[in-house]
Amino acid sequence: MPSNSPTAPFACRSGCAACCIAPSISGPIPDLDGPGSHSKPAGVPCVQLDADLRCRLFGDPRRPAVCASLQPGPEMCGTAASDAENRVHAMHFLAELERLTSPGTS
């Protein structure tokens, strides 16, 4: 269970992008290069994920609220020595969170 006590900031890991792929986004995602806004299903990369696996909307007020609510931390991002293991952990953690919060899940 996550702690409610303050902890040192946890940095987003470069090359991970699990939080831009694993969860669904039901609200609009601004399409800076296209005709309009989109939503996305779980497991599909966001249209705003660039080639370096960075969010093009990070810090932009148009960024979906669900994205801004995901904060990097050991529970979500993992604590292994390997970035690859941590990415796998994050994908599994977020996929399970998606499953647990989907409509119809009890």
C-alpha positions in Angstrom: 0.0 0.0 0.0 1.4 3.4 -0.9 2.5 5.6 2.0 0.9 8.9 2.7 4.2 10.4 4.0 6.2 12.7 1.9 9.1 11.2 0.0 11.9 12.4 -2.1 10.9 13.3 -5.7 10.9 10.3 -8.0 12.1 11.1 -11.5 10.4 9.9 -14.7 12.7 7.4 -16.4 13.7 8.2 -20.0 12.8 5.6 -22.5 9.9 4.2 -20.4 6.7 5.9 -21.5 4.6 3.2 -19.8 2.1 5.9 -18.5 1.7 7.1 -22.1 0.9 3.6 -23.4 -0.7 1.3 -20.7 -3.7 3.4 -19.5 -6.7 4.3 -21.6 -7.6 8.0 -22.0 -11.3 8.6 -22.5 -11.1 12.3 -22.6 -9.8 14.4 -25.5 -6.1 14.3 -26.3 -5.2 17.4 -28.4 -3.7 16.4 -31.8 -1.1 19.1 -32.5 -0.4 17.6 -35.9 -3.8 16.6 -37.0 -7.5 17.5 -37.4 -8.7 17.2 -33.9 -8.8 15.5 -30.5 -8.7 11.8 -29.8 -9.1 9.3 -27.0 -7.0 6.1 -26.8 -7.5 2.6 -25.6 -5.3 0.9 -23.1 -2.1 -0.5 -24.5 -1.9 1.9 -27.5 0.7 4.7 -27.6 -0.7 8.2 -27.2 -0.6 10.4 -30.3 1.5 12.9 -28.3 4.3 10.4 -27.6 7.3 11.4 -29.6 10.1 9.3 -31.1 12.1 9.8 -27.9 9.2 8.4 -25.8 8.5 11.9 -24.4 5.1 13.6 -24.1 4.7 16.5 -26.4 2.0 17.9 -24.1 4.0 17.7 -20.8 3.5 20.9 -19.0 0.8 22.1 -21.4 -2.6 22.9 -19.8 -4.3 21.0 -22.6 -2.7 17.7 -21.3 -5.5 15.3 -20.2 -6.1 15.3 -16.4 -5.6 11.6 -16.2 -2.0 12.1 -17.5 -1.2 14.9 -15.1 -2.5 12.7 -12.2 0.0 9.9 -12.9 3.1 10.8 -10.9 6.3 8.7 -11.1 6.9 6.7 -7.9 8.4 3.4 -6.8 5.0 1.7 -6.6 4.2 2.5 -10.2 7.7 2.7 -11.8 9.5 -0.1 -10.0 12.8 -0.2 -8.1 14.9 -2.7 -10.1 18.5 -1.9 -11.1 17.5 -2.3 -14.8 15.5 0.3 -16.7 14.1 -2.6 -18.8 12.8 -4.4 -15.7 11.3 -1.2 -14.4 9.5 -0.5 -17.7 8.0 -4.0 -17.6 7.0 -3.4 -13.9 5.4 -0.1 -14.9 3.5 -1.6 -17.8 2.1 -4.4 -15.6 1.3 -2.0 -12.7 -0.6 0.4 -15.0 -2.4 -2.4 -16.9 -3.6 -3.8 -13.6 -4.7 -0.3 -12.4 -6.5 0.0 -15.8 -8.2 -3.3 -15.2 -9.2 -2.5 -11.6 -10.7 0.9 -12.6 -12.5 -0.2 -15.8 -16.3 0.0 -15.7 -17.9 -3.3 -14.7 -14.9 -4.4 -12.6 -15.8 -5.2 -9.0 
